[in-house]
């Protein structure tokens, strides 16, 4: 009876689009995960086209894409729940849920890549490698997952402003910044990989994570309402049709474009062995698609004629998501494309093409994300407008806001 009541509620509250995404993603998950598990059972790691030169492939790029997106979504939610920018409260609850499910999707991609993740249960305490950034990455991402889940439970129960709820929000933010920094150090401390070796790598990850989170926040705030602003709840519609969202989005896109160009130009100009990888990346059509997608999105979000319109916000979000996924792939593969222990006089790059099993892993991770997201839309009130004690408090004259007076949400 309880299960049937839940599904009746889902049918009453869920939109046609969400219902179909839920069903299609469930089917897609089965169709991708089942053959992938068969490949892994019979072939193990040989199902992936990894080599001694390229031991990290598309699955690791997928993991990095999802976990950094989770980081960025936490940043967007924290604009309201930690830093007090009240314009963003209507999107905060959905962003916290999205941060949870992208993190689960990223962990799933990594678990399928390493093959036997449950060995960590005994390997961590018996082979503690506390000097390894990868160890601390796992510790703080696990802590972040727990804190984020607890924070979501509090706000789902209507507790936005108690000391416990605020403490969980701040702890989630701090833990993900540390986890994200550790992930940046996993790459940035590899002196043998010049493309990655950079003390500023955690900062680069932070910048691109924030942009990825913003793009997901835009797209998946529109999706449950058929991509139409008029279908949105009042406060979320005010955020979407105002300038705050576009300004934040445009700022993040612009900083990301500058970061990518500065890394690429420096790599092409330098003559250190290993930096030839930037020539390899610059010769790829995908690199120019990545840049073009970001430039178009930046133009749309700074243009007063486009920045407040739903279709251009959605297009910008799609272009940014696609561009950043390409960027994660180029970053992971490009860092390994120059074989180790070779001199500059040795011509050519390592060869790598993702296998069918690797694409199945990407599909399984994406379908899992969509399944969990749509389940949240169906069974949880992610559109709740109970936020920051009350709308009257949130819109008091001295409240922190990013919007102009003309576009600020009105209270109930």
C-alpha positions in Angstrom: 0.0 0.0 0.0 2.8 2.4 0.9 4.6 1.8 -2.5 1.3 2.2 -4.4 0.7 5.5 -2.5 4.1 6.8 -3.5 3.6 6.0 -7.1 0.1 7.6 -7.1 1.7 10.7 -5.7 4.4 10.6 -8.4 1.8 10.3 -11.1 -0.1 13.3 -9.7 2.9 15.5 -9.3 5.3 14.4 -12.0 5.3 16.0 -15.4 5.0 14.0 -18.5 8.5 14.9 -19.4 10.0 13.7 -16.1 7.9 10.5 -16.2 9.4 9.7 -19.6 12.9 10.5 -18.6 12.5 8.3 -15.5 11.3 5.4 -17.6 13.8 5.9 -20.4 16.8 6.3 -18.1 15.8 3.1 -16.2 15.8 1.2 -19.5 19.0 2.8 -20.7 20.7 2.0 -17.4 19.9 -1.7 -17.8 20.9 -1.7 -21.5 24.3 -0.2 -20.8 25.2 -1.6 -17.4 24.3 -5.2 -18.1 26.6 -5.7 -21.1 29.3 -3.7 -19.4 29.3 -6.0 -16.4 29.5 -9.0 -18.8 32.5 -7.4 -20.4 34.2 -6.8 -17.0 33.4 -10.3 -15.8 35.0 -12.0 -18.7 37.7 -9.5 -19.7 38.4 -7.5 -16.6 40.4 -4.4 -17.3 41.1 -5.7 -20.8 37.6 -4.5 -21.7 39.1 -1.0 -21.7 41.7 0.3 -24.2 44.1 1.3 -21.5 47.9 1.0 -22.2 51.1 1.6 -20.2 51.2 5.0 -21.8 47.5 5.9 -21.2 46.4 4.1 -18.0 43.6 6.6 -17.3 41.0 6.8 -20.1 37.5 7.9 -20.8 36.1 6.5 -17.5 38.4 8.7 -15.4 37.4 11.7 -17.5 33.7 10.8 -16.8 34.5 10.6 -13.1 36.2 14.0 -13.0 33.4 15.5 -15.0 30.7 14.4 -12.6 32.4 15.0 -9.3 33.5 18.5 -10.3 30.0 19.2 -11.4 28.8 18.1 -8.0 31.4 20.5 -6.5 30.0 23.3 -8.7 26.4 22.6 -7.8 27.3 22.9 -4.1 28.9 26.2 -4.9 25.7 27.4 -6.5 23.6 26.2 -3.6 26.0 27.8 -1.1 25.5 31.2 -2.7 22.2 31.2 -0.9 22.7 28.8 2.1 26.2 29.9 3.1 26.9 33.3 1.6 23.4 34.8 1.9 22.7 35.7 -1.8 18.9 35.3 -1.4 18.2 35.4 -5.2 19.5 31.8 -5.4 17.3 30.3 -2.7 14.6 29.0 -5.1 17.2 26.9 -6.9 19.1 25.8 -3.8 17.2 22.6 -2.9 17.3 21.2 -6.4 21.0 22.1 -6.7 21.7 20.1 -3.5 19.9 17.1 -4.9 21.7 17.4 -8.2 25.0 17.6 -6.3 24.2 14.4 -4.6 23.2 12.5 -7.7 26.2 13.7 -9.8 28.5 12.6 -7.0 26.9 9.2 -7.0 27.2 9.0 -10.8 30.9 10.0 -10.6 31.6 7.4 -7.9 29.9 4.8 -10.0 32.1 5.6 -13.0 35.2 5.3 -10.9 34.0 2.1 -9.3 33.4 0.5 -12.7 36.8 1.7 -13.8 38.8 0.3 -11.0 37.0 -3.0 -11.0 37.0 -4.0 -7.3 36.1 -0.9 -5.2 35.1 -2.9 -2.2 38.7 -3.9 -1.6 39.1 -0.4 -0.3 37.1 -1.5 2.8 40.1 -3.5 4.0 42.9 -1.9 1.9 42.5 1.6 3.4 42.9 0.7 7.1 45.6 -1.9 6.4 47.6 0.1 3.8 47.0 3.6 4.9 48.8 6.0 2.5 48.2 9.3 4.3 50.9 11.1 2.3 48.9 10.5 -0.9 46.5 13.2 -2.2 44.4 10.4 -3.7 43.8 9.0 -0.2 42.7 12.4 1.1 40.5 12.9 -2.0 38.7 9.7 -1.2 38.3 10.6 2.5 37.0 14.1 1.9 34.7 13.2 -1.0 33.2 10.5 1.2 32.8 13.0 4.1 31.3 15.4 1.6 28.8 12.8 0.4 27.6 12.2 4.0 27.3 15.9 4.9 25.5 16.7 1.7 23.0 13.9 2.3 22.4 15.1 5.8 22.0 18.7 4.6 19.4 17.6 2.0 17.5 15.7 4.7 17.3 18.9 6.8 16.1 21.2 4.1 13.7 18.5 2.8 12.2 18.5 6.3 11.8 22.3 6.0 14.8 23.2 8.2 16.7 25.8 6.3 17.9 28.1 9.1 18.5 26.1 12.3 22.1 26.1 13.6 22.3 22.4 12.7 21.2 23.0 9.1 23.5 26.0 8.6 26.4 24.1 10.2 25.8 21.2 7.8 25.7 23.6 4.8 29.0 25.2 5.9 30.6 21.8 6.6 29.5 20.5 3.1 31.0 23.6 1.5 34.3 23.3 3.3 34.6 19.5 2.8 34.0 19.8 -1.0 36.6 22.6 -1.3 39.2 20.4 0.4 38.1 17.3 -1.6 38.2 19.3 -4.8 41.7 20.6 -3.9 42.9 17.1 -3.2 41.6 16.0 -6.7 43.5 18.9 -8.2 46.6 17.8 -6.4 46.2 14.2 -7.7 47.0 15.6 -11.1 48.9 18.8 -10.2 51.6 17.0 -8.2 52.6 14.6 -11.0 56.0 16.1 -12.0 56.4 13.5 -14.7 53.3 14.8 -16.5 54.2 18.4 -17.4 50.7 19.1 -18.8 49.2 18.4 -15.3 52.1 19.5 -13.1 50.9 22.8 -11.7 50.4 24.1 -8.1 47.4 26.1 -9.4 45.6 23.0 -10.6 43.2 23.0 -7.7 42.2 26.6 -8.6 41.7 25.6 -12.2 39.5 22.8 -11.1 37.5 25.1 -8.8 36.9 27.6 -11.6 35.7 25.0 -14.1 33.7 23.1 -11.4 31.8 26.3 -10.7 30.9 26.7 -14.3 29.8 23.1 -14.7 27.6 23.4 -11.7 26.0 26.6 -13.0 25.3 25.0 -16.4 23.6 22.0 -14.7 21.7 24.3 -12.4 20.3 26.2 -15.4 19.4 23.3 -17.5 17.9 21.1 -14.8 15.9 24.0 -13.3 14.2 24.4 -16.7 13.7 20.7 -17.6 11.0 19.8 -15.0 8.9 22.7 -16.3 9.0 21.8 -20.0 11.8 24.4 -20.6 9.2 27.2 -20.1 9.6 30.0 -17.6 5.9 30.5 -17.3 5.5 27.0 -15.9 8.0 27.7 -13.1 7.1 28.6 -9.5 7.0 32.3 -8.9 10.4 32.7 -7.1 12.3 30.4 -9.5 10.7 32.2 -12.4 11.9 35.5 -11.0 15.4 34.1 -10.7 15.4 32.7 -14.3 13.9 35.9 -15.9 16.2 38.3 -13.9 19.8 39.2 -14.5 21.4 37.5 -11.4 21.6 34.1 -13.0 22.9 35.3 -16.3 25.5 37.5 -14.7 26.9 34.7 -12.5 26.9 32.3 -15.5 28.6 34.8 -17.8 31.3 35.6 -15.2 32.1 31.9 -14.8 32.2 31.3 -18.6 34.5 34.3 -19.1 37.0 33.2 -16.4 37.0 29.7 -17.8 37.7 30.8 -21.3 40.7 32.9 -20.0 41.9 29.9 -18.0 41.8 27.6 -21.0 43.5 30.0 -23.3 46.2 30.9 -20.8 47.0 27.2 -20.2 47.0 26.4 -23.9 49.1 29.5 -25.0 51.7 28.8 -22.3 51.9 25.1 -23.3 52.3 26.0 -27.0 54.9 28.6 -26.3 57.0 26.5 -23.9 59.6 24.0 -25.0 59.7 21.7 -22.0 59.6 18.0 -22.9 56.0 16.7 -22.5 54.3 20.0 -23.4 54.0 18.9 -27.0 50.7 17.5 -25.8 49.3 21.0 -26.2 50.1 20.8 -29.9 48.2 17.5 -30.0 45.2 19.1 -28.3 45.3 22.3 -30.5 45.2 20.1 -33.6 41.9 18.4 -32.5 38.6 19.7 -33.9 37.1 19.0 -30.5 39.2 21.7 -28.9 37.8 24.3 -31.2 34.2 23.0 -30.6 34.9 23.4 -26.9 36.1 27.0 -27.3 33.3 27.9 -29.7 30.7 26.5 -27.4 32.0 28.6 -24.5 32.4 31.8 -26.6 28.8 31.5 -27.9 27.5 30.9 -24.4 29.4 33.9 -23.1 28.0 36.2 -25.8 24.5 35.0 -25.1 24.8 35.6 -21.3 26.3 39.1 -21.6 23.9 40.2 -24.3 20.9 42.1 -22.8 18.8 41.0 -25.8 19.4 37.3 -24.9 20.5 36.8 -21.3 17.0 36.7 -19.8 15.3 34.5 -22.4 14.8 30.8 -21.6 15.8 29.4 -25.0 19.2 31.2 -24.9 19.9 30.3 -21.3 19.1 26.6 -22.1 21.3 26.7 -25.2 24.1 28.2 -23.3 23.8 25.5 -20.6 23.9 22.7 -23.2 26.9 24.2 -25.0 28.8 24.6 -21.7 28.0 21.1 -20.5 29.2 19.6 -23.9 32.3 21.9 -23.9 33.3 20.9 -20.4 32.9 17.2 -21.0 35.2 17.6 -24.0 37.6 19.6 -21.8 37.7 16.9 -19.1 38.5 14.3 -21.8 41.2 16.4 -23.4 42.7 17.2 -19.9 42.9 13.5 -18.8 44.0 12.1 -22.2 46.2 15.0 -23.2 48.1 14.7 -20.0 49.2 11.2 -20.9 49.5 11.5 -24.7 53.3 12.1 -24.5 54.8 8.7 -23.4 56.9 8.8 -20.3 60.7 8.3 -20.4 61.2 9.5 -23.9 63.1 12.5 -25.2 61.9 15.3 -27.4 63.7 13.6 -30.3 61.2 10.7 -30.3 58.4 11.6 -32.6 54.7 10.8 -32.3 52.2 10.4 -29.5 50.7 7.5 -27.6 47.6 6.0 -29.2 44.3 5.8 -27.4 40.7 5.3 -28.6 37.9 4.5 -26.1 36.6 1.0 -26.3 32.9 0.1 -26.7 32.9 -0.9 -23.0 34.2 2.5 -22.0 31.3 4.2 -23.9 28.9 1.8 -22.1 30.4 3.0 -18.8 29.7 6.6 -19.9 26.2 5.7 -20.8 25.6 3.9 -17.6 26.8 6.8 -15.5 24.7 9.3 -17.4 21.6 7.1 -17.3 22.1 6.6 -13.5 22.3 10.3 -13.0 19.1 10.9 -15.0 17.3 8.2 -13.2 18.2 9.6 -9.8 17.5 13.1 -10.9 14.0 12.3 -12.3 13.3 10.1 -9.2 13.9 13.2 -7.1 11.6 15.3 -9.2 8.9 12.6 -9.0 9.1 11.6 -5.4 10.5 14.7 -3.6 9.4 18.3 -3.6 12.5 19.8 -5.2 10.5 23.0 -6.1 9.8 23.9 -2.5 9.6 27.6 -2.0 9.9 27.5 1.8 13.2 29.1 2.2 15.3 31.2 4.6 12.8 31.4 7.5 10.2 33.1 5.3 10.0 35.1 2.0 9.3 38.2 4.1 12.6 37.8 5.9 14.5 36.8 2.8 13.3 40.0 1.0 13.9 42.4 3.8 15.4 45.7 2.6 18.9 44.9 3.9 19.0 41.3 2.5 21.9 40.4 0.3 20.9 40.3 -3.3 22.6 40.1 -6.7 19.5 41.2 -8.7 18.5 44.8 -9.6 15.4 46.1 -7.9 13.4 45.6 -11.1 14.1 41.9 -11.3 14.2 40.9 -7.6 11.7 38.2 -6.6 8.6 39.5 -4.8 7.5 38.0 -1.5 4.3 36.1 -0.9 
